[in-house]
């Protein structure tokens, strides 16, 4: 019995190799890159803005090489288990998250068939966690042949970002950081007019650019970049470049006369973005937040321009190259290329210089662009081949390129499918009379500066899926077909010989149907297919006696899948809706006739308290620093606005049985008469008051205790409508985390704040640059290890982002306190109360909920999570209609 060799992998934390600082409001910022020491040393640079599981984007990463340093199954076939999960959508494009706090990952999948669902899957237990159906959420199902959802990635915040035809969508955990929580759509950025060449245009491919922005290309040649953070993914921050230029607006130019894009795109570590159209390869540069600009264009050979057939030729069914550009050259001394297939009936692999063309370099043939370094015919080993075609992108490793044959044989009954029916023909591509055969490896020789064939295997069949390669096992993996049975094929990378064949079944459920094959972080080979996911796992025959399992739902029945009373699989199109057995969420309101009465009403929900925090209700700075103090002391935050203590405040303090009151601010904030009234009630009174609001905030922070984390927010603004919105949200964050909040001006750091930041490890800066400038952010880093800015385009988007950050750090998402974002007093009292019970604070527009769509959407996304929602404020602050709409969102 043969055994796979043991390979020692080393994980190292690497200095990020990609240029550009993270955006100021990055939620988690770029991660330290996790790299693996591959045996061949041919690893592309790591992008720190992606999740770090080795394979986190379509074609693996921005270089689009589809090769991995991780080991896959080595065989023999009887020691490889096959698991199939039927998910009622197809095909599944799979990516893996960064490990969660428990060290485990999830697999995310987007789909291009049926309703374009998003799936979340537990790879360790081989179990389905959740499905999000865009059509059930008011979206549109992809049309036949659509590649909407085919390209996706997972960013450094572990958000799944999916390219749809008309939008970029962001998905994540409904409870941030909870591996088993449901799927939530966090943001949907519909492409505006300026991102489209024409009304008929649509998004095709996406990738992660070097500076952490999402780069995309549309079918009619618009290249765009937009921040990946949901709060910044909007039209204001979108930057675009049209490759078709003025032709987009020329009515004399038909759509089919424009250069078109039918594949995804690649990106390098210098800001380069690589797009192949029906006529040319482009490099566009957009480094460090800059707008995209054209660096070069190089036409590649195509027979279509000279009257090619366009069927079974022209590279990809008559529309030019069939490949996403793949980048070659990973070390400093390597020649650096873009690798594509061209547009001729007899397809060629073409390498183009991606940086400067070497001095003295001459075109390889008359009429060729000098940027073309080499071309090599793809014959798949047939000497007299006149045509070849590949629907799939290239596999690249080092100086090697591997291309797979997708030219289907003439079907005995149906003949050759025309181009518009190509997706349907793929359903039959595994049939013996229809399956394409052939695989070829072509290498760049840096000594002769030419391309050479290393091997060609005309017998192997990988009909329609995208193969991948493991440098650790030296094998190419692809979903093959032998005599009508779908297989996993393992091909020796050096010789081209098939060394592993794992049969599955002939059922359509094992048809990869355009999906990518990839080596997962667990050492298994994963692929989407027509209806779900198939995983091939190397088993240990010593510890596992069931090696050789073939688990297919069509073969073994649907027993493992939950069914509804009618017998349909739960989640299938025919299944009956399942009852929601969650306890109904509790929804309430606490409010009073004014801000003082509202704070008293909120306090009255508790039975008792030893201490009360009392602040002025006439100005926000002292009260907002008091919210985390009150939460830390398990005390209510009460307000006062009069020269003497209000009777209802005095009565509430007496009811609580408190023996101590902490006053915030000097006598101009809380008058001496109020203090005297408290003493007359037999209470111990402490006053925390500095020379100004910044000094008072510092004293409050000292009382709470300054640890590793503090919140920083704007504490002064000449505009009475500004200054407080971000600070109120920040106060809720501080209260929930039990940490202090310190105050600053927009561009000058007060000394009491600066001295308390010296030994802090992390600053959570709440608010955009208009509230707290980059100068302050930079100054805050002098004594800290990191500054994380939490900001959105408006106060409600900031509230949304802060709530998610709070949840990531352990605040309970099932408890939500909601207050108006039009004024500050209710929000500060609510911040203290929410923090006291470990819940989160959300600001809404109490008059017009639509004006606070960010927080409304968050509540809707977490409707299965929120168990208790409390509205703080009277009907003038939050109208009955708004409360009714909030109730509808969580029920």
C-alpha positions in Angstrom: 0.0 0.0 0.0 1.5 3.3 -1.0 1.4 6.3 1.4 1.6 10.0 0.6 4.8 11.6 1.6 4.7 13.8 4.7 5.2 17.5 3.9 6.2 20.0 6.5 4.6 23.4 6.0 5.7 26.5 7.8 3.4 29.4 8.4 5.2 32.7 8.7 3.9 36.2 9.4 5.2 38.3 6.5 5.4 42.0 6.1 2.6 42.9 3.7 4.1 43.1 0.2 1.4 45.2 -1.4 1.6 48.9 -1.5 -0.8 51.4 -0.1 -2.0 52.2 3.4 -5.4 50.8 4.5 -8.4 53.1 4.1 -8.9 55.3 7.2 -12.1 53.6 8.2 -11.0 50.0 7.6 -12.9 47.8 10.0 -10.1 45.4 10.7 -7.5 46.9 8.4 -5.1 44.7 6.4 -4.1 41.5 8.1 -0.6 40.2 8.6 -0.1 38.0 5.6 0.0 34.2 6.2 2.3 32.5 3.7 3.3 28.9 3.2 6.8 27.9 2.2 6.1 26.1 -1.0 8.5 23.5 -2.3 9.1 25.3 -5.6 9.3 28.8 -4.1 6.9 30.2 -6.6 4.4 31.9 -4.4 2.8 35.2 -5.6 2.8 38.2 -3.2 0.2 38.1 -0.5 -2.5 40.7 -0.5 -3.1 41.8 3.2 -6.6 43.1 2.4 -7.8 39.6 1.7 -8.7 36.9 4.3 -5.6 34.8 4.9 -6.5 31.1 4.3 -4.2 30.8 1.3 -7.3 30.6 -1.1 -9.6 33.5 -0.6 -10.6 34.7 -4.1 -11.6 33.3 -7.4 -8.6 31.8 -9.2 -7.1 31.8 -5.7 -6.0 35.5 -5.5 -5.3 38.7 -7.5 -2.5 36.9 -9.5 -5.2 34.5 -10.7 -2.8 31.6 -10.9 -5.2 28.8 -9.6 -2.2 27.1 -8.0 -1.5 26.5 -4.3 1.4 25.5 -2.0 -1.0 23.3 0.0 -1.0 19.5 -0.4 -4.0 17.8 -1.9 -5.0 14.1 -1.9 -2.1 12.0 -3.1 -4.0 8.7 -3.4 -4.3 5.9 -4.1 -7.9 6.3 -5.2 -9.3 3.8 -2.6 -7.9 6.1 0.1 -9.8 9.2 -1.1 -13.3 9.8 0.3 -15.9 11.7 -1.8 -18.5 13.8 0.0 -21.3 15.5 -1.9 -23.6 18.1 -0.4 -26.6 18.9 -2.4 -27.6 22.6 -1.9 -30.2 23.2 -4.6 -28.2 25.7 -6.5 -25.3 25.7 -9.0 -22.5 26.0 -9.4 -21.0 26.9 -6.1 -18.0 29.2 -6.2 -16.2 28.5 -2.8 -13.8 30.5 -0.7 -12.5 30.0 2.8 -12.5 32.4 5.7 -9.7 33.3 8.1 -9.9 31.1 11.2 -12.3 32.3 13.8 -11.4 32.6 17.5 -11.9 28.9 18.0 -9.4 28.2 15.2 -12.0 26.9 12.8 -13.0 28.3 9.4 -16.1 28.4 7.3 -16.5 28.0 3.6 -18.5 30.7 1.8 -20.1 30.0 -1.6 -21.8 32.2 -4.2 -23.9 30.7 -7.0 -24.6 31.6 -10.6 -27.7 29.4 -11.1 -31.3 29.4 -10.0 -31.6 32.2 -7.5 -28.0 33.2 -6.9 -28.0 32.1 -3.3 -25.1 32.6 -0.8 -24.1 29.6 1.3 -22.2 29.2 4.5 -20.7 25.8 5.2 -18.8 24.1 8.0 -15.9 22.3 6.4 -15.0 20.4 9.5 -18.4 18.8 10.1 -19.3 18.8 6.4 -22.5 20.5 7.3 -24.5 23.4 5.9 -24.8 26.4 8.2 -27.1 28.8 6.4 -28.4 29.9 3.0 -29.2 33.5 2.0 -31.5 33.7 -1.0 -31.4 37.1 -2.8 -34.6 36.4 -4.7 -36.4 35.9 -1.4 -35.0 39.2 -0.2 -36.3 41.1 -3.2 -33.5 40.5 -5.7 -33.5 39.1 -9.2 -32.5 35.6 -10.2 -29.6 35.3 -12.6 -30.7 34.6 -16.2 -29.7 31.6 -18.3 -26.0 31.7 -19.1 -25.4 34.5 -16.6 -22.1 34.6 -14.7 -23.6 36.8 -12.1 -22.0 35.7 -8.8 -19.3 33.6 -10.5 -16.5 35.8 -9.1 -16.1 36.5 -5.4 -13.6 37.1 -2.7 -13.3 37.2 1.1 -11.7 40.4 2.5 -9.7 41.0 5.6 -12.9 41.5 7.6 -14.0 38.1 6.5 -16.8 39.6 4.4 -17.8 37.7 1.2 -17.8 40.2 -1.6 -19.7 39.1 -4.7 -19.9 40.6 -8.2 -23.4 40.6 -9.6 -24.5 41.8 -13.0 -25.7 45.1 -11.6 -24.1 45.4 -8.2 -21.3 44.5 -5.8 -22.7 42.8 -2.7 -21.1 42.3 0.7 -22.1 39.4 3.0 -21.0 38.5 6.5 -22.0 36.9 9.7 -25.3 38.2 11.1 -23.4 38.1 14.5 -19.9 39.3 13.7 -17.3 36.8 14.8 -19.9 34.0 15.3 -19.0 31.2 13.0 -22.4 29.5 13.3 -24.5 32.7 12.9 -26.8 33.2 9.9 -25.7 34.9 6.7 -26.5 38.7 6.5 -26.3 40.9 3.4 -24.3 43.9 4.8 -24.4 46.1 1.7 -25.5 46.2 -1.9 -23.8 48.7 -4.1 -25.8 49.1 -7.3 -23.5 50.3 -10.1 -24.4 53.9 -11.0 -24.6 55.2 -14.6 -21.0 56.3 -14.6 -19.8 52.7 -14.0 -21.5 51.5 -17.1 -20.6 52.0 -20.8 -24.3 51.7 -21.7 -27.6 50.7 -20.2 -27.0 47.2 -21.5 -23.7 47.0 -19.7 -23.1 44.7 -16.6 -20.5 43.8 -14.2 -18.3 40.7 -15.1 -15.3 40.3 -12.9 -13.9 41.5 -9.6 -10.6 41.2 -7.6 -8.8 42.9 -4.7 -6.6 45.7 -5.8 -3.2 46.4 -4.1 -4.6 49.3 -2.0 -7.5 47.3 -0.6 -10.2 48.6 -3.0 -12.4 46.3 -5.0 -11.5 46.4 -8.7 -14.1 45.4 -11.2 -14.6 45.3 -15.0 -17.9 45.4 -16.9 -18.8 43.6 -20.0 -18.5 46.7 -22.2 -15.0 47.6 -20.8 -15.5 49.9 -17.8 -12.8 49.4 -15.2 -13.7 50.7 -11.7 -12.3 50.8 -8.2 -14.3 51.3 -5.0 -13.5 50.9 -1.3 -14.3 47.5 0.1 -15.7 48.8 3.4 -19.6 48.9 3.2 -19.7 52.5 4.6 -17.5 53.7 1.8 -18.6 51.5 -1.1 -20.7 54.2 -2.8 -20.8 56.4 -5.9 -18.9 59.3 -4.2 -15.8 57.1 -3.8 -16.1 55.2 -7.1 -13.5 55.9 -9.7 -13.8 54.5 -13.3 -12.1 54.3 -16.7 -13.8 53.3 -19.9 -11.7 51.2 -22.3 -14.1 52.0 -25.1 -13.9 55.7 -24.5 -16.2 57.9 -26.5 -17.5 54.9 -28.4 -19.8 54.2 -25.5 -21.9 57.3 -26.3 -21.7 57.0 -30.1 -25.1 55.9 -31.3 -23.5 54.7 -34.6 -21.5 52.1 -32.7 -23.5 48.9 -31.9 -22.8 47.0 -28.7 -21.2 44.1 -30.7 -18.7 46.6 -32.2 -17.4 47.5 -28.8 -14.6 45.7 -27.1 -16.1 43.3 -24.6 -15.0 41.6 -21.4 -16.1 38.0 -20.7 -13.8 37.0 -17.9 -12.6 38.2 -14.5 -9.5 40.4 -13.9 -6.1 40.2 -12.2 -4.1 42.7 -10.0 -0.5 43.0 -9.0 1.2 44.4 -5.9 2.0 47.7 -7.7 -1.5 48.9 -8.4 -1.7 47.2 -11.8 -5.1 45.9 -12.9 -5.2 43.5 -15.9 -8.2 43.2 -18.2 -8.5 41.2 -21.4 -11.2 42.2 -23.9 -12.3 40.6 -27.1 -9.5 42.3 -28.9 -6.7 43.3 -26.6 -5.0 42.9 -23.2 -4.9 46.0 -21.0 -3.0 47.1 -18.0 -4.7 49.8 -16.0 -3.0 51.3 -12.9 -4.8 52.6 -9.8 -2.3 52.7 -6.9 -2.8 54.1 -3.4 -6.3 55.5 -3.8 -5.7 57.0 -7.3 -8.2 56.9 -10.2 -7.6 54.2 -12.8 -5.5 55.3 -15.7 -4.5 53.3 -18.9 -0.8 52.1 -18.8 -0.8 50.0 -21.9 -2.9 48.2 -24.5 -1.7 45.3 -26.7 -3.9 43.7 -29.3 -3.6 39.9 -29.5 -4.1 37.7 -32.6 -7.7 36.8 -33.4 -9.2 35.0 -36.4 -12.5 36.7 -35.8 -11.2 40.0 -37.1 -10.2 38.1 -40.3 -13.5 36.3 -40.7 -13.1 33.4 -38.3 -15.9 31.0 -37.8 -16.7 32.2 -34.3 -18.0 28.7 -33.5 -15.5 26.4 -31.8 -12.9 29.0 -32.6 -12.0 32.6 -32.0 -10.7 31.5 -28.6 -13.9 31.5 -26.7 -17.0 30.9 -28.8 -16.3 33.8 -31.0 -15.7 36.5 -28.3 -11.9 36.4 -28.1 -9.8 35.2 -25.2 -11.4 32.6 -22.9 -9.2 33.2 -19.9 -8.9 35.6 -17.0 -5.5 37.1 -17.2 -3.0 35.2 -15.0 0.2 36.9 -13.8 3.6 35.2 -14.0 6.8 36.2 -12.2 6.8 36.0 -8.5 10.5 36.7 -7.6 12.6 39.8 -8.1 14.6 38.3 -10.9 11.8 36.6 -12.8 10.5 37.8 -16.1 7.0 39.1 -15.4 4.1 38.4 -17.8 0.4 38.4 -18.3 -0.7 35.0 -19.6 -3.9 34.6 -21.7 -5.2 32.5 -24.5 -5.8 34.3 -27.8 -8.7 34.6 -30.2 -7.7 32.3 -33.1 -9.5 29.2 -34.3 -6.3 27.3 -33.3 -5.9 28.8 -29.9 -2.5 30.0 -28.7 -1.1 30.7 -25.3 0.2 34.3 -25.3 2.6 35.9 -22.8 2.8 39.7 -22.7 5.4 41.7 -20.8 3.5 43.4 -17.9 6.1 45.9 -16.9 8.6 47.7 -19.2 9.4 45.9 -22.4 13.1 44.9 -22.2 15.5 47.1 -24.0 16.2 45.9 -27.6 13.2 43.6 -27.7 11.8 43.2 -31.1 8.3 42.0 -32.1 8.1 38.2 -32.5 6.5 38.6 -35.9 5.5 41.3 -38.3 2.5 43.3 -37.2 2.7 42.0 -33.6 2.7 44.3 -30.7 6.2 44.3 -29.2 4.6 43.6 -25.8 3.9 40.1 -26.8 6.8 38.0 -25.6 5.7 34.7 -27.0 2.8 32.7 -28.5 2.5 28.9 -28.7 -0.2 26.9 -30.4 -2.5 24.8 -28.3 -2.9 21.4 -30.1 -3.3 19.1 -27.1 -0.9 16.8 -28.8 -2.7 16.5 -32.2 -0.2 17.2 -35.0 -2.8 18.2 -37.5 -5.1 20.2 -35.2 -6.9 23.0 -36.9 -8.9 24.3 -34.0 -8.9 24.3 -30.2 -10.8 26.1 -27.6 -10.7 26.7 -23.8 -13.6 28.2 -21.8 -11.4 28.2 -18.7 -8.6 30.3 -17.4 -5.0 29.2 -17.3 -3.3 27.4 -14.5 0.0 29.1 -13.8 2.9 28.1 -11.6 6.4 29.6 -11.9 7.2 29.8 -15.6 4.6 27.2 -16.5 1.2 27.5 -18.1 -1.4 24.7 -18.3 -4.4 24.9 -20.5 -7.4 22.6 -20.7 -9.5 21.6 -23.8 -13.1 22.7 -23.7 -13.8 22.1 -27.5 -16.7 19.6 -27.4 -16.9 16.9 -29.9 -19.9 16.9 -32.2 -22.8 15.4 -30.3 -24.2 12.3 -32.1 -27.7 13.6 -31.9 -27.6 17.4 -31.4 -24.4 18.3 -33.3 -22.3 21.3 -32.3 -24.1 23.7 -29.9 -24.1 27.3 -31.1 -22.4 29.8 -28.8 -25.5 31.2 -27.1 -26.3 27.7 -25.8 -22.9 27.0 -24.5 -24.0 26.8 -20.8 -26.6 24.1 -21.7 -24.0 22.2 -23.7 -21.9 21.9 -20.6 -24.5 19.8 -19.0 -23.8 17.2 -21.6 -20.0 17.6 -21.8 -19.3 14.5 -19.7 -21.1 12.2 -22.1 -18.7 9.9 -24.0 -19.8 11.2 -27.4 -19.5 14.8 -26.4 -16.6 15.2 -24.0 -13.6 17.3 -24.9 -10.1 15.7 -24.3 -6.7 17.3 -23.9 -4.4 19.1 -21.5 -1.2 20.9 -22.4 1.7 22.5 -20.5 3.7 25.3 -22.0 6.7 26.9 -20.3 8.6 30.2 -20.7 12.3 29.6 -21.2 14.1 32.6 -19.6 17.4 31.7 -21.3 16.1 31.5 -24.9 13.3 33.8 -24.2 10.8 31.6 -26.0 7.9 29.4 -25.1 8.2 25.6 -25.2 5.9 22.7 -24.9 6.7 20.5 -21.9 4.0 17.9 -22.5 0.6 17.4 -24.0 -1.9 14.7 -23.0 -4.6 14.3 -25.6 -6.5 11.6 -23.7 -7.3 13.3 -20.4 -10.7 15.0 -20.2 -11.5 17.9 -17.9 -14.7 19.0 -19.8 -15.8 22.2 -18.3 -14.3 22.9 -14.8 -11.3 25.0 -13.9 -8.3 22.9 -12.7 -6.0 23.8 -9.9 -2.5 22.7 -8.9 -0.8 21.7 -5.6 2.9 22.5 -5.4 3.2 20.3 -2.4 2.0 17.1 -4.1 3.1 18.2 -7.6 -0.4 17.4 -9.0 -3.0 19.1 -11.1 -6.5 18.5 -9.9 -9.6 18.7 -12.2 -13.0 17.2 -12.5 -12.8 14.8 -15.4 -15.1 12.4 -17.2 -14.3 8.8 -18.1 -17.0 6.8 -20.0 -19.7 8.9 -18.7 -18.6 8.8 -15.0 -17.4 12.0 -13.4 -14.0 11.7 -11.7 -11.4 13.6 -9.8 -8.3 13.5 -12.0 -4.8 14.0 -10.5 -2.2 14.7 -13.2 1.5 14.8 -12.6 2.6 18.4 -13.1 6.0 17.4 -14.5 4.9 14.6 -16.9 1.3 15.2 -17.7 0.4 11.7 -16.8 -2.8 10.8 -14.9 -1.6 9.4 -11.6 -4.9 9.5 -9.6 -8.4 8.9 -10.8 -11.2 8.9 -8.2 -14.6 7.9 -9.7 -17.8 9.5 -8.4 -21.0 8.9 -10.4 -22.6 9.7 -13.7 -25.2 11.8 -12.1 -25.4 15.6 -13.0 -24.7 16.3 -9.3 -21.0 15.7 -10.0 -20.8 17.9 -13.1 -18.5 20.8 -12.2 -20.3 23.0 -14.7 -17.8 25.9 -15.0 -16.9 25.8 -11.3 -13.4 26.1 -10.0 -11.5 23.2 -8.4 -9.3 24.2 -5.5 -7.1 22.8 -2.8 -8.7 23.7 0.5 -6.8 24.6 3.7 -7.8 21.2 5.1 -5.9 19.3 2.3 -9.1 18.3 0.5 -10.0 19.2 -3.1 -13.2 21.2 -3.3 -15.3 22.0 -6.3 -18.7 23.4 -6.9 -20.9 21.4 -9.2 -24.4 21.2 -10.7 -26.4 21.4 -7.4 -23.9 21.7 -4.6 -20.4 21.0 -3.4 -18.1 17.9 -3.8 -15.1 17.4 -1.6 -12.4 14.8 -2.1 -10.6 14.0 1.1 -7.5 11.9 1.7 -8.3 9.5 4.5 -6.0 7.5 6.8 -6.6 3.8 6.4 -5.0 3.1 9.7 -7.4 5.3 11.8 -10.4 5.4 9.5 -11.9 2.1 8.3 -14.4 3.6 5.9 -11.9 4.8 3.2 -13.4 4.9 -0.2 -16.8 6.4 0.7 -18.8 7.8 -2.2 -21.5 9.9 -0.6 -23.8 11.2 -3.3 -27.4 12.2 -2.5 -28.7 10.7 -5.8 -26.9 7.5 -5.1 -27.3 7.1 -1.3 -30.6 8.9 -0.8 -31.4 12.2 0.9 -31.3 10.9 4.4 -28.6 13.2 5.8 -30.6 16.3 4.8 -33.3 17.8 6.9 -36.8 17.5 5.4 -40.1 19.2 5.8 -43.3 17.3 6.6 -43.9 16.7 2.9 -40.5 15.0 2.5 -38.8 17.8 0.5 -35.3 18.8 1.5 -35.4 22.0 3.6 -34.2 24.9 1.5 -35.1 23.3 -1.8 -37.4 25.2 -4.2 -40.2 22.7 -3.5 -40.0 22.6 0.2 -42.7 24.2 2.4 -41.6 27.2 4.4 -40.4 26.1 7.8 -42.0 27.6 10.9 -39.9 30.1 12.9 -39.6 28.5 16.3 -37.7 31.4 17.8 -39.3 33.1 20.8 -40.9 36.3 19.7 -38.6 39.3 20.2 -39.7 41.7 23.0 -40.1 45.3 21.8 -40.7 48.2 24.2 -40.4 51.9 24.6 -39.2 54.0 27.5 -39.8 57.7 27.3 -40.8 60.8 29.2 -42.1 64.3 28.6 -38.5 65.6 28.3 -34.9 64.5 28.4 -34.7 64.5 32.2 -37.9 62.4 32.4 -36.7 60.0 29.8 -33.5 59.3 31.7 -35.5 58.8 34.9 -37.9 56.4 33.1 -34.9 54.4 31.8 -33.4 54.2 35.3 -36.8 53.1 36.7 -36.4 49.8 34.8 -33.8 48.7 37.4 -34.6 47.6 40.9 -31.8 49.4 42.7 -28.4 51.0 42.4 -25.7 51.9 44.9 -24.3 54.7 42.7 -25.9 57.3 40.3 -24.0 59.3 37.7 -25.5 62.8 37.2 -24.7 65.1 34.3 -26.1 68.2 32.8 -28.8 67.7 30.2 -28.0 71.0 28.6 -24.7 70.1 26.9 -23.4 66.7 25.8 -19.7 66.5 26.5 -19.8 65.5 30.2 -22.8 63.2 29.8 -21.2 61.3 26.9 -18.1 60.5 29.0 -20.4 59.5 31.8 -22.2 56.7 29.8 -19.2 54.3 30.0 -18.6 55.3 33.7 -22.2 54.5 34.5 -22.1 51.2 32.7 -18.8 50.3 34.5 -20.3 51.1 37.9 -23.6 49.4 37.1 -25.3 52.8 37.7 -27.9 54.7 35.8 -27.0 58.0 34.1 -29.5 60.7 35.1 -29.7 64.3 33.8 -30.4 67.6 35.3 -31.1 71.0 33.6 -32.2 73.2 36.5 -30.4 75.3 39.3 -31.8 72.8 41.9 -32.3 69.1 41.8 -35.5 68.2 39.9 -38.1 66.4 42.1 -38.5 63.4 39.8 -34.7 63.0 39.8 -34.5 63.2 43.6 -37.4 60.7 43.9 -35.7 58.2 41.5 -32.4 58.4 43.4 -34.3 57.7 46.6 -36.2 54.8 45.1 -33.0 53.2 43.9 -31.6 53.2 47.4 -28.4 54.9 46.2 -25.9 56.2 48.7 -23.5 57.9 46.3 -23.8 60.3 43.4 -21.0 61.2 41.0 -21.4 64.7 39.4 -19.8 65.3 36.0 -18.4 68.7 35.2 -18.0 71.9 37.2 -20.7 74.1 38.7 -21.4 75.7 35.4 -22.6 72.2 34.2 -24.2 70.8 37.4 -24.9 73.8 39.7 -23.8 74.0 43.4 -27.5 74.1 44.3 -28.0 70.6 42.8 -25.0 69.3 44.8 -26.4 70.8 48.0 -29.8 69.1 47.5 -28.1 65.8 47.1 -26.1 66.2 50.3 -29.4 67.1 52.0 -30.7 63.7 51.0 -27.9 62.1 52.9 -25.9 61.1 49.8 -22.1 61.1 49.4 -21.3 63.3 46.5 -18.2 63.2 44.3 -17.6 65.7 41.5 -15.3 64.9 38.5 -14.5 68.3 37.0 -11.5 69.5 35.0 -10.6 72.8 33.6 -12.6 72.0 30.4 -14.5 69.1 28.9 -11.3 67.4 27.8 -9.9 67.5 31.2 -13.2 66.2 32.7 -13.2 63.4 30.2 -9.7 62.5 31.3 -10.7 62.4 35.0 -13.7 60.2 34.1 -11.3 57.9 32.2 -9.0 57.7 35.2 -12.0 56.6 37.3 -13.0 53.9 34.9 -9.4 52.8 34.5 -7.4 53.2 31.3 -6.4 49.8 29.9 -5.4 48.6 26.4 -8.4 50.2 24.5 -10.0 53.6 24.5 -12.6 55.3 22.3 -11.7 58.7 20.8 -14.3 61.1 19.5 -14.9 64.8 18.6 -15.8 66.7 21.8 -16.3 70.3 20.4 -17.8 71.8 17.3 -19.0 75.3 16.5 -22.0 73.8 14.8 -24.5 72.7 17.5 -25.8 70.1 15.1 -22.4 68.5 14.8 -19.9 67.3 17.3 -22.3 65.0 19.3 -23.6 62.4 16.7 -20.4 60.5 16.4 -19.6 61.0 20.1 -22.9 59.6 21.2 -22.3 56.5 19.1 -18.8 56.3 20.5 -20.1 56.6 24.0 -22.4 53.6 23.4 -19.3 51.6 22.1 -17.3 52.6 25.1 -20.1 51.7 27.5 -20.6 48.3 25.9 -16.9 47.5 26.0 -16.4 49.0 29.5 -13.6 51.3 28.3 -13.2 55.1 28.6 -14.0 57.6 25.9 -11.7 60.6 25.4 -12.4 63.8 23.5 -10.5 65.8 21.0 -11.1 68.7 18.6 -11.1 68.2 14.9 -7.4 69.1 14.4 -5.8 69.8 17.8 -5.2 67.1 20.4 -5.9 68.5 23.9 -3.1 67.7 26.4 -5.4 65.7 28.9 -6.3 63.4 26.0 -2.8 63.1 24.5 -1.2 62.1 27.8 -3.7 59.4 28.5 -3.1 57.8 25.0 0.6 57.2 25.6 0.3 53.7 27.0 -2.9 52.6 25.2 -2.6 49.7 22.7 -5.6 50.4 20.5 -7.7 53.6 19.8 -11.1 53.2 18.4 -11.6 56.5 16.6 -15.3 57.2 15.9 -16.1 59.7 13.1 -14.9 60.7 9.7 -12.1 63.2 8.9 -14.5 66.1 9.1 -15.0 65.3 12.8 -11.5 64.0 13.7 -8.8 64.8 11.2 -6.0 62.5 9.9 -3.6 64.7 11.9 -5.3 63.6 15.1 -5.4 60.0 14.0 -1.7 60.1 13.2 -0.9 61.8 16.6 -3.0 59.1 18.4 -0.6 56.5 17.0 2.4 58.0 18.8 1.8 56.0 21.9 -0.4 53.2 20.6 0.0 50.2 18.4 -3.0 50.9 16.2 -5.8 53.3 15.4 -9.1 51.9 13.9 -11.4 54.6 12.4 -15.1 53.8 12.5 -16.9 56.1 10.2 -19.6 56.2 7.6 -21.0 58.8 5.2 -23.6 59.9 7.8 -24.3 59.4 11.5 -26.4 56.4 10.9 -23.8 54.6 8.8 -21.3 55.3 11.6 -23.8 53.9 14.1 -24.1 50.8 11.9 -20.3 50.3 11.7 -19.8 51.0 15.4 -22.5 48.4 16.3 -20.8 45.8 14.2 -17.4 46.6 15.8 -19.0 46.3 19.2 -20.4 42.9 18.3 -17.0 41.8 17.0 -15.7 42.7 20.4 -18.3 40.8 22.4 -21.2 43.1 22.8 -24.5 41.1 22.9 -26.3 41.6 19.5 -29.5 40.2 20.9 -30.1 43.3 23.0 -30.5 46.6 21.0 -31.3 50.0 22.5 -32.5 52.4 19.9 -32.5 56.2 20.2 -33.1 59.2 18.0 -30.1 60.5 16.0 -31.6 64.0 15.8 -30.6 64.9 19.4 -28.2 63.6 22.0 -29.7 63.3 25.5 -31.8 60.1 25.0 -28.9 58.4 23.2 -26.5 59.1 26.1 -28.9 57.7 28.7 -29.5 54.7 26.4 -25.8 54.2 25.9 -25.3 53.8 29.7 -28.3 51.5 30.0 -27.3 49.3 27.0 -23.7 49.1 28.2 -24.9 48.1 31.6 -26.6 45.0 30.2 -24.0 44.3 27.6 -26.2 45.4 24.7 -25.7 47.7 21.7 -26.8 51.2 21.0 -28.3 52.1 17.6 -29.3 55.6 16.3 -32.2 56.0 14.0 -34.0 58.9 12.5 -37.0 58.9 14.8 -39.2 60.9 12.3 -38.1 59.3 9.0 -36.7 55.8 9.4 -35.8 55.8 5.7 -33.3 58.5 6.4 -31.4 56.1 8.7 -31.4 53.1 6.2 -28.0 52.0 7.5 -29.2 51.1 11.0 -32.6 50.0 9.7 -30.9 47.5 7.4 -28.7 46.3 10.2 -31.8 45.6 12.3 -33.4 43.8 9.4 -30.3 41.7 8.8 -30.1 40.7 12.4 -33.8 40.0 12.8 -33.1 36.4 13.7 -30.6 37.5 16.3 -32.3 40.5 18.1 -34.4 39.2 21.0 -35.0 42.5 22.8 -35.4 45.9 21.2 -36.0 48.9 23.4 -36.8 52.3 22.0 -35.6 55.1 24.3 -37.4 58.4 23.9 -40.9 59.8 23.8 -43.2 60.0 20.8 -41.8 63.4 19.8 -38.3 61.8 19.5 -39.3 58.4 18.0 -42.8 58.5 16.4 -45.3 55.6 16.8 -45.0 54.9 13.0 -41.2 54.5 13.4 -41.6 52.1 16.3 -44.1 50.1 14.2 -41.7 49.9 11.4 -38.9 48.8 13.7 -41.2 46.1 15.1 -41.9 44.8 11.6 -38.2 44.6 10.9 -37.5 42.2 13.8 -40.7 40.1 13.7 
